[in-house]
Amino acid sequence: MAKINALYQKYKDEEDDVVGIDGVLQLCEDLGLDPQEAVVLVLAWHLGAEKIGEFTKKGFTEGLAKLGVDTIQGLKNQIPIMRSQLDDPSTFKEVYFFTFNFGRVEGQRSLSLESAISFWGLLLVGKFVYLEEWIEFLEENHKKAISKDTWNLLLDFAKLCETDPKFENHDEDSAWPVLIDSFVEYQKEQIEG
């Protein structure tokens, strides 16, 4: 645990007892990661991050211990495994759900539309056939924050789109958020139009 604590000390802020934005950026650089890569969300999930740009001492040290690493090289060796976790449906779902709370501004119940779009761009590329259309729809018609319900159910909706790309089996009376039903209506018009 001494090596893990030394790593924490290397990246932590001078004033606060957290790894702040500068430490997170340095950690990403040391790991050879662009902070805008989806794998950084997996890393944040492993380190129990509660908000963007910050790792608590508890999350950082316990996360590294659970990963079984105590050096930067050891953590670097975990990156390919973390990348593969994005392809594991169970782990991906956990990371996806984690991202909603991680990305929210403290005290807010919803995720800003800008943040949601950025995270979807990282996480759902290749997983949601209508990602570009969804984003365009939101930017043109919604322009509001995204609720947790919409965030969570979009993942299920994306999976359904793989087997029903023309929404022939979409049931407006089921439990979809209104925003998803509105998108289906909008997209059907685009397909038929």
Rosetta constraint file for C-alpha pairs under 8 A:
AtomPair CA 1 CA 5 HARMONIC 6.18 0.50
AtomPair CA 1 CA 61 HARMONIC 7.94 0.50
AtomPair CA 1 CA 65 HARMONIC 7.63 0.50
AtomPair CA 1 CA 70 HARMONIC 7.60 0.50
AtomPair CA 2 CA 6 HARMONIC 6.16 0.50
AtomPair CA 3 CA 7 HARMONIC 6.28 0.50
AtomPair CA 3 CA 70 HARMONIC 5.56 0.50
AtomPair CA 3 CA 71 HARMONIC 7.14 0.50
AtomPair CA 4 CA 8 HARMONIC 6.26 0.50
AtomPair CA 4 CA 61 HARMONIC 5.99 0.50
AtomPair CA 4 CA 64 HARMONIC 7.04 0.50
AtomPair CA 4 CA 65 HARMONIC 7.59 0.50
AtomPair CA 4 CA 69 HARMONIC 7.85 0.50
AtomPair CA 4 CA 70 HARMONIC 4.90 0.50
AtomPair CA 4 CA 71 HARMONIC 7.22 0.50
AtomPair CA 5 CA 9 HARMONIC 6.20 0.50
AtomPair CA 5 CA 61 HARMONIC 6.65 0.50
AtomPair CA 6 CA 10 HARMONIC 6.24 0.50
AtomPair CA 7 CA 11 HARMONIC 6.62 0.50
AtomPair CA 7 CA 70 HARMONIC 7.51 0.50
AtomPair CA 7 CA 71 HARMONIC 7.19 0.50
AtomPair CA 7 CA 72 HARMONIC 7.96 0.50
AtomPair CA 8 CA 12 HARMONIC 5.90 0.50
AtomPair CA 8 CA 19 HARMONIC 7.33 0.50
AtomPair CA 8 CA 57 HARMONIC 6.95 0.50
AtomPair CA 8 CA 60 HARMONIC 7.01 0.50
AtomPair CA 8 CA 61 HARMONIC 7.05 0.50
AtomPair CA 11 CA 19 HARMONIC 5.68 0.50
AtomPair CA 11 CA 20 HARMONIC 7.98 0.50
AtomPair CA 11 CA 22 HARMONIC 7.98 0.50
AtomPair CA 11 CA 23 HARMONIC 4.50 0.50
AtomPair CA 11 CA 24 HARMONIC 7.22 0.50
AtomPair CA 11 CA 26 HARMONIC 7.32 0.50
AtomPair CA 11 CA 27 HARMONIC 7.02 0.50
AtomPair CA 12 CA 16 HARMONIC 7.52 0.50
AtomPair CA 12 CA 17 HARMONIC 6.51 0.50
AtomPair CA 12 CA 18 HARMONIC 5.33 0.50
AtomPair CA 12 CA 19 HARMONIC 3.94 0.50
AtomPair CA 12 CA 20 HARMONIC 6.43 0.50
AtomPair CA 12 CA 23 HARMONIC 5.88 0.50
AtomPair CA 13 CA 17 HARMONIC 6.44 0.50
AtomPair CA 13 CA 18 HARMONIC 6.01 0.50
AtomPair CA 13 CA 19 HARMONIC 5.60 0.50
AtomPair CA 13 CA 20 HARMONIC 5.78 0.50
AtomPair CA 13 CA 22 HARMONIC 7.67 0.50
AtomPair CA 13 CA 23 HARMONIC 6.79 0.50
AtomPair CA 17 CA 56 HARMONIC 7.37 0.50
AtomPair CA 17 CA 57 HARMONIC 6.97 0.50
AtomPair CA 18 CA 54 HARMONIC 6.58 0.50
AtomPair CA 18 CA 55 HARMONIC 5.81 0.50
AtomPair CA 18 CA 56 HARMONIC 4.82 0.50
AtomPair CA 18 CA 57 HARMONIC 5.85 0.50
AtomPair CA 19 CA 23 HARMONIC 5.31 0.50
AtomPair CA 19 CA 24 HARMONIC 6.37 0.50
AtomPair CA 19 CA 53 HARMONIC 7.93 0.50
AtomPair CA 19 CA 54 HARMONIC 5.42 0.50
AtomPair CA 19 CA 55 HARMONIC 4.95 0.50
AtomPair CA 19 CA 56 HARMONIC 6.35 0.50
AtomPair CA 19 CA 57 HARMONIC 7.38 0.50
AtomPair CA 20 CA 24 HARMONIC 6.09 0.50
AtomPair CA 20 CA 53 HARMONIC 5.74 0.50
AtomPair CA 20 CA 54 HARMONIC 4.58 0.50
AtomPair CA 20 CA 55 HARMONIC 6.69 0.50
AtomPair CA 21 CA 25 HARMONIC 6.08 0.50
AtomPair CA 21 CA 53 HARMONIC 4.39 0.50
AtomPair CA 21 CA 54 HARMONIC 5.97 0.50
AtomPair CA 22 CA 26 HARMONIC 6.15 0.50
AtomPair CA 23 CA 27 HARMONIC 6.00 0.50
AtomPair CA 24 CA 28 HARMONIC 6.18 0.50
AtomPair CA 24 CA 53 HARMONIC 6.07 0.50
AtomPair CA 24 CA 54 HARMONIC 6.81 0.50
AtomPair CA 24 CA 55 HARMONIC 7.72 0.50
AtomPair CA 25 CA 29 HARMONIC 6.18 0.50
AtomPair CA 25 CA 35 HARMONIC 6.87 0.50
AtomPair CA 26 CA 30 HARMONIC 6.06 0.50
AtomPair CA 27 CA 31 HARMONIC 6.13 0.50
AtomPair CA 28 CA 32 HARMONIC 6.09 0.50
AtomPair CA 28 CA 33 HARMONIC 4.91 0.50
AtomPair CA 28 CA 34 HARMONIC 6.52 0.50
AtomPair CA 28 CA 35 HARMONIC 6.16 0.50
AtomPair CA 28 CA 40 HARMONIC 7.92 0.50
AtomPair CA 29 CA 33 HARMONIC 5.77 0.50
AtomPair CA 29 CA 34 HARMONIC 7.20 0.50
AtomPair CA 30 CA 72 HARMONIC 7.40 0.50
AtomPair CA 31 CA 72 HARMONIC 7.04 0.50
AtomPair CA 31 CA 73 HARMONIC 7.95 0.50
AtomPair CA 31 CA 75 HARMONIC 7.59 0.50
AtomPair CA 31 CA 76 HARMONIC 5.48 0.50
AtomPair CA 33 CA 37 HARMONIC 7.12 0.50
AtomPair CA 33 CA 40 HARMONIC 7.56 0.50
AtomPair CA 35 CA 40 HARMONIC 6.23 0.50
AtomPair CA 36 CA 40 HARMONIC 7.23 0.50
AtomPair CA 36 CA 122 HARMONIC 7.83 0.50
AtomPair CA 37 CA 41 HARMONIC 7.62 0.50
AtomPair CA 37 CA 122 HARMONIC 6.79 0.50
AtomPair CA 38 CA 42 HARMONIC 7.01 0.50
AtomPair CA 38 CA 122 HARMONIC 5.24 0.50
AtomPair CA 38 CA 123 HARMONIC 6.20 0.50
AtomPair CA 39 CA 43 HARMONIC 6.32 0.50
AtomPair CA 39 CA 79 HARMONIC 7.43 0.50
AtomPair CA 39 CA 82 HARMONIC 6.30 0.50
AtomPair CA 39 CA 83 HARMONIC 5.57 0.50
AtomPair CA 39 CA 86 HARMONIC 7.59 0.50
AtomPair CA 40 CA 44 HARMONIC 6.08 0.50
AtomPair CA 41 CA 45 HARMONIC 6.07 0.50
AtomPair CA 41 CA 95 HARMONIC 7.09 0.50
AtomPair CA 41 CA 99 HARMONIC 7.14 0.50
AtomPair CA 42 CA 46 HARMONIC 6.23 0.50
AtomPair CA 42 CA 82 HARMONIC 6.19 0.50
AtomPair CA 42 CA 83 HARMONIC 7.80 0.50
AtomPair CA 42 CA 85 HARMONIC 7.81 0.50
AtomPair CA 42 CA 86 HARMONIC 7.70 0.50
AtomPair CA 42 CA 95 HARMONIC 6.23 0.50
AtomPair CA 43 CA 47 HARMONIC 6.19 0.50
AtomPair CA 43 CA 82 HARMONIC 7.18 0.50
AtomPair CA 44 CA 48 HARMONIC 6.11 0.50
AtomPair CA 44 CA 49 HARMONIC 5.19 0.50
AtomPair CA 44 CA 55 HARMONIC 7.82 0.50
AtomPair CA 45 CA 49 HARMONIC 6.15 0.50
AtomPair CA 45 CA 95 HARMONIC 6.35 0.50
AtomPair CA 45 CA 98 HARMONIC 6.80 0.50
AtomPair CA 46 CA 63 HARMONIC 5.49 0.50
AtomPair CA 46 CA 64 HARMONIC 7.93 0.50
AtomPair CA 46 CA 67 HARMONIC 7.89 0.50
AtomPair CA 47 CA 55 HARMONIC 6.98 0.50
AtomPair CA 47 CA 59 HARMONIC 4.90 0.50
AtomPair CA 47 CA 60 HARMONIC 4.98 0.50
AtomPair CA 47 CA 61 HARMONIC 7.74 0.50
AtomPair CA 47 CA 62 HARMONIC 7.25 0.50
AtomPair CA 47 CA 63 HARMONIC 4.38 0.50
AtomPair CA 47 CA 64 HARMONIC 6.98 0.50
AtomPair CA 48 CA 55 HARMONIC 7.36 0.50
AtomPair CA 48 CA 56 HARMONIC 7.98 0.50
AtomPair CA 48 CA 59 HARMONIC 4.75 0.50
AtomPair CA 48 CA 60 HARMONIC 7.13 0.50
AtomPair CA 48 CA 63 HARMONIC 6.76 0.50
AtomPair CA 49 CA 54 HARMONIC 6.49 0.50
AtomPair CA 49 CA 55 HARMONIC 5.21 0.50
AtomPair CA 49 CA 56 HARMONIC 6.97 0.50
AtomPair CA 49 CA 59 HARMONIC 6.49 0.50
AtomPair CA 49 CA 102 HARMONIC 6.94 0.50
AtomPair CA 50 CA 54 HARMONIC 7.42 0.50
AtomPair CA 50 CA 55 HARMONIC 7.42 0.50
AtomPair CA 50 CA 101 HARMONIC 7.29 0.50
AtomPair CA 50 CA 102 HARMONIC 5.36 0.50
AtomPair CA 51 CA 55 HARMONIC 7.89 0.50
AtomPair CA 51 CA 101 HARMONIC 7.50 0.50
AtomPair CA 51 CA 102 HARMONIC 4.59 0.50
AtomPair CA 51 CA 103 HARMONIC 6.30 0.50
AtomPair CA 51 CA 104 HARMONIC 7.39 0.50
AtomPair CA 51 CA 105 HARMONIC 7.93 0.50
AtomPair CA 51 CA 106 HARMONIC 7.92 0.50
AtomPair CA 52 CA 102 HARMONIC 6.12 0.50
AtomPair CA 52 CA 103 HARMONIC 6.17 0.50
AtomPair CA 55 CA 59 HARMONIC 6.29 0.50
AtomPair CA 55 CA 60 HARMONIC 5.87 0.50
AtomPair CA 56 CA 60 HARMONIC 5.95 0.50
AtomPair CA 57 CA 61 HARMONIC 5.95 0.50
AtomPair CA 58 CA 62 HARMONIC 5.78 0.50
AtomPair CA 58 CA 63 HARMONIC 7.99 0.50
AtomPair CA 59 CA 63 HARMONIC 5.57 0.50
AtomPair CA 60 CA 64 HARMONIC 6.18 0.50
AtomPair CA 61 CA 65 HARMONIC 6.16 0.50
AtomPair CA 62 CA 66 HARMONIC 6.10 0.50
AtomPair CA 63 CA 67 HARMONIC 6.22 0.50
AtomPair CA 64 CA 68 HARMONIC 6.12 0.50
AtomPair CA 64 CA 69 HARMONIC 5.47 0.50
AtomPair CA 64 CA 70 HARMONIC 6.56 0.50
AtomPair CA 64 CA 75 HARMONIC 7.83 0.50
AtomPair CA 65 CA 69 HARMONIC 6.10 0.50
AtomPair CA 65 CA 70 HARMONIC 7.25 0.50
AtomPair CA 67 CA 78 HARMONIC 7.95 0.50
AtomPair CA 69 CA 74 HARMONIC 5.19 0.50
AtomPair CA 69 CA 75 HARMONIC 5.94 0.50
AtomPair CA 70 CA 74 HARMONIC 6.52 0.50
AtomPair CA 70 CA 75 HARMONIC 7.48 0.50
AtomPair CA 71 CA 75 HARMONIC 6.33 0.50
AtomPair CA 72 CA 76 HARMONIC 5.95 0.50
AtomPair CA 73 CA 77 HARMONIC 6.13 0.50
AtomPair CA 74 CA 78 HARMONIC 6.65 0.50
AtomPair CA 75 CA 79 HARMONIC 6.80 0.50
AtomPair CA 77 CA 81 HARMONIC 7.90 0.50
AtomPair CA 78 CA 82 HARMONIC 6.22 0.50
AtomPair CA 79 CA 83 HARMONIC 6.13 0.50
AtomPair CA 80 CA 84 HARMONIC 6.29 0.50
AtomPair CA 81 CA 85 HARMONIC 6.30 0.50
AtomPair CA 82 CA 86 HARMONIC 6.93 0.50
AtomPair CA 83 CA 87 HARMONIC 7.53 0.50
AtomPair CA 84 CA 88 HARMONIC 6.79 0.50
AtomPair CA 85 CA 91 HARMONIC 5.89 0.50
AtomPair CA 85 CA 92 HARMONIC 6.36 0.50
AtomPair CA 86 CA 91 HARMONIC 6.84 0.50
AtomPair CA 86 CA 92 HARMONIC 4.94 0.50
AtomPair CA 87 CA 92 HARMONIC 6.56 0.50
AtomPair CA 88 CA 92 HARMONIC 5.78 0.50
AtomPair CA 89 CA 93 HARMONIC 6.06 0.50
AtomPair CA 90 CA 94 HARMONIC 6.54 0.50
AtomPair CA 91 CA 95 HARMONIC 6.21 0.50
AtomPair CA 92 CA 96 HARMONIC 5.94 0.50
AtomPair CA 93 CA 97 HARMONIC 6.11 0.50
AtomPair CA 94 CA 98 HARMONIC 6.00 0.50
AtomPair CA 95 CA 99 HARMONIC 6.10 0.50
AtomPair CA 96 CA 100 HARMONIC 7.13 0.50
AtomPair CA 96 CA 123 HARMONIC 7.34 0.50
AtomPair CA 97 CA 101 HARMONIC 7.55 0.50
AtomPair CA 97 CA 152 HARMONIC 6.48 0.50
AtomPair CA 98 CA 102 HARMONIC 6.15 0.50
AtomPair CA 99 CA 103 HARMONIC 5.78 0.50
AtomPair CA 99 CA 119 HARMONIC 7.64 0.50
AtomPair CA 100 CA 104 HARMONIC 6.38 0.50
AtomPair CA 100 CA 111 HARMONIC 6.60 0.50
AtomPair CA 100 CA 116 HARMONIC 7.87 0.50
AtomPair CA 100 CA 148 HARMONIC 7.00 0.50
AtomPair CA 100 CA 151 HARMONIC 7.21 0.50
AtomPair CA 101 CA 111 HARMONIC 7.91 0.50
AtomPair CA 103 CA 111 HARMONIC 6.64 0.50
AtomPair CA 103 CA 115 HARMONIC 6.77 0.50
AtomPair CA 103 CA 116 HARMONIC 7.93 0.50
AtomPair CA 104 CA 108 HARMONIC 6.41 0.50
AtomPair CA 104 CA 109 HARMONIC 7.47 0.50
AtomPair CA 104 CA 110 HARMONIC 6.59 0.50
AtomPair CA 104 CA 111 HARMONIC 4.92 0.50
AtomPair CA 104 CA 112 HARMONIC 7.07 0.50
AtomPair CA 105 CA 111 HARMONIC 7.33 0.50
AtomPair CA 109 CA 147 HARMONIC 7.28 0.50
AtomPair CA 109 CA 148 HARMONIC 7.75 0.50
AtomPair CA 110 CA 145 HARMONIC 5.81 0.50
AtomPair CA 110 CA 146 HARMONIC 5.46 0.50
AtomPair CA 110 CA 147 HARMONIC 4.79 0.50
AtomPair CA 110 CA 148 HARMONIC 6.31 0.50
AtomPair CA 111 CA 115 HARMONIC 6.57 0.50
AtomPair CA 111 CA 116 HARMONIC 6.16 0.50
AtomPair CA 111 CA 145 HARMONIC 5.46 0.50
AtomPair CA 111 CA 146 HARMONIC 5.13 0.50
AtomPair CA 111 CA 147 HARMONIC 6.53 0.50
AtomPair CA 111 CA 148 HARMONIC 7.58 0.50
AtomPair CA 112 CA 116 HARMONIC 6.12 0.50
AtomPair CA 112 CA 144 HARMONIC 7.12 0.50
AtomPair CA 112 CA 145 HARMONIC 4.35 0.50
AtomPair CA 112 CA 146 HARMONIC 6.18 0.50
AtomPair CA 113 CA 117 HARMONIC 6.06 0.50
AtomPair CA 113 CA 143 HARMONIC 6.74 0.50
AtomPair CA 113 CA 144 HARMONIC 5.89 0.50
AtomPair CA 113 CA 145 HARMONIC 4.67 0.50
AtomPair CA 113 CA 146 HARMONIC 5.89 0.50
AtomPair CA 114 CA 118 HARMONIC 6.27 0.50
AtomPair CA 115 CA 119 HARMONIC 6.13 0.50
AtomPair CA 116 CA 120 HARMONIC 6.00 0.50
AtomPair CA 116 CA 146 HARMONIC 6.96 0.50
AtomPair CA 117 CA 121 HARMONIC 6.05 0.50
AtomPair CA 117 CA 135 HARMONIC 6.58 0.50
AtomPair CA 118 CA 122 HARMONIC 6.51 0.50
AtomPair CA 119 CA 123 HARMONIC 6.03 0.50
AtomPair CA 120 CA 124 HARMONIC 5.18 0.50
AtomPair CA 120 CA 125 HARMONIC 7.40 0.50
AtomPair CA 120 CA 131 HARMONIC 7.86 0.50
AtomPair CA 121 CA 125 HARMONIC 5.97 0.50
AtomPair CA 121 CA 131 HARMONIC 7.87 0.50
AtomPair CA 123 CA 127 HARMONIC 7.91 0.50
AtomPair CA 124 CA 128 HARMONIC 5.61 0.50
AtomPair CA 124 CA 131 HARMONIC 7.11 0.50
AtomPair CA 125 CA 131 HARMONIC 7.10 0.50
AtomPair CA 127 CA 158 HARMONIC 6.91 0.50
AtomPair CA 127 CA 159 HARMONIC 7.54 0.50
AtomPair CA 128 CA 158 HARMONIC 4.82 0.50
AtomPair CA 128 CA 159 HARMONIC 7.08 0.50
AtomPair CA 128 CA 161 HARMONIC 7.30 0.50
AtomPair CA 128 CA 162 HARMONIC 7.61 0.50
AtomPair CA 129 CA 158 HARMONIC 7.13 0.50
AtomPair CA 129 CA 161 HARMONIC 6.84 0.50
AtomPair CA 129 CA 162 HARMONIC 6.91 0.50
AtomPair CA 129 CA 165 HARMONIC 7.96 0.50
AtomPair CA 130 CA 134 HARMONIC 5.87 0.50
AtomPair CA 130 CA 158 HARMONIC 7.77 0.50
AtomPair CA 130 CA 161 HARMONIC 7.84 0.50
AtomPair CA 131 CA 135 HARMONIC 6.21 0.50
AtomPair CA 132 CA 136 HARMONIC 6.15 0.50
AtomPair CA 133 CA 137 HARMONIC 5.96 0.50
AtomPair CA 133 CA 187 HARMONIC 7.75 0.50
AtomPair CA 134 CA 138 HARMONIC 6.21 0.50
AtomPair CA 134 CA 183 HARMONIC 7.04 0.50
AtomPair CA 135 CA 139 HARMONIC 6.14 0.50
AtomPair CA 136 CA 140 HARMONIC 6.10 0.50
AtomPair CA 137 CA 141 HARMONIC 5.72 0.50
AtomPair CA 137 CA 142 HARMONIC 7.25 0.50
AtomPair CA 137 CA 183 HARMONIC 6.85 0.50
AtomPair CA 137 CA 186 HARMONIC 7.81 0.50
AtomPair CA 138 CA 142 HARMONIC 4.67 0.50
AtomPair CA 138 CA 143 HARMONIC 6.12 0.50
AtomPair CA 139 CA 143 HARMONIC 5.56 0.50
AtomPair CA 146 CA 150 HARMONIC 6.46 0.50
AtomPair CA 146 CA 151 HARMONIC 6.57 0.50
AtomPair CA 147 CA 151 HARMONIC 6.20 0.50
AtomPair CA 148 CA 152 HARMONIC 6.00 0.50
AtomPair CA 149 CA 153 HARMONIC 6.02 0.50
AtomPair CA 149 CA 177 HARMONIC 7.09 0.50
AtomPair CA 150 CA 154 HARMONIC 5.89 0.50
AtomPair CA 150 CA 177 HARMONIC 5.88 0.50
AtomPair CA 150 CA 179 HARMONIC 7.34 0.50
AtomPair CA 150 CA 180 HARMONIC 7.45 0.50
AtomPair CA 151 CA 155 HARMONIC 7.31 0.50
AtomPair CA 152 CA 156 HARMONIC 7.53 0.50
AtomPair CA 153 CA 157 HARMONIC 6.16 0.50
AtomPair CA 153 CA 176 HARMONIC 7.21 0.50
AtomPair CA 153 CA 177 HARMONIC 7.71 0.50
AtomPair CA 154 CA 158 HARMONIC 5.95 0.50
AtomPair CA 154 CA 180 HARMONIC 7.52 0.50
AtomPair CA 155 CA 159 HARMONIC 6.52 0.50
AtomPair CA 156 CA 160 HARMONIC 6.39 0.50
AtomPair CA 157 CA 161 HARMONIC 6.26 0.50
AtomPair CA 158 CA 162 HARMONIC 6.89 0.50
AtomPair CA 159 CA 163 HARMONIC 7.41 0.50
AtomPair CA 160 CA 164 HARMONIC 5.99 0.50
AtomPair CA 160 CA 165 HARMONIC 7.82 0.50
AtomPair CA 161 CA 165 HARMONIC 4.70 0.50
AtomPair CA 161 CA 166 HARMONIC 7.76 0.50
AtomPair CA 161 CA 167 HARMONIC 7.19 0.50
AtomPair CA 164 CA 168 HARMONIC 6.48 0.50
AtomPair CA 164 CA 169 HARMONIC 6.84 0.50
AtomPair CA 166 CA 188 HARMONIC 7.11 0.50
AtomPair CA 166 CA 191 HARMONIC 7.72 0.50
AtomPair CA 167 CA 184 HARMONIC 7.04 0.50
AtomPair CA 167 CA 188 HARMONIC 7.45 0.50
AtomPair CA 172 CA 176 HARMONIC 7.25 0.50
AtomPair CA 172 CA 181 HARMONIC 6.19 0.50
AtomPair CA 176 CA 180 HARMONIC 6.31 0.50
AtomPair CA 176 CA 181 HARMONIC 6.55 0.50
AtomPair CA 177 CA 181 HARMONIC 6.58 0.50
AtomPair CA 178 CA 182 HARMONIC 6.03 0.50
AtomPair CA 179 CA 183 HARMONIC 6.20 0.50
AtomPair CA 180 CA 184 HARMONIC 6.26 0.50
AtomPair CA 181 CA 185 HARMONIC 6.35 0.50
AtomPair CA 182 CA 186 HARMONIC 6.13 0.50
AtomPair CA 183 CA 187 HARMONIC 5.90 0.50
AtomPair CA 184 CA 188 HARMONIC 5.98 0.50
AtomPair CA 185 CA 189 HARMONIC 6.42 0.50
AtomPair CA 186 CA 190 HARMONIC 6.45 0.50
AtomPair CA 187 CA 191 HARMONIC 6.12 0.50
AtomPair CA 188 CA 192 HARMONIC 6.02 0.50
AtomPair CA 189 CA 193 HARMONIC 5.39 0.50
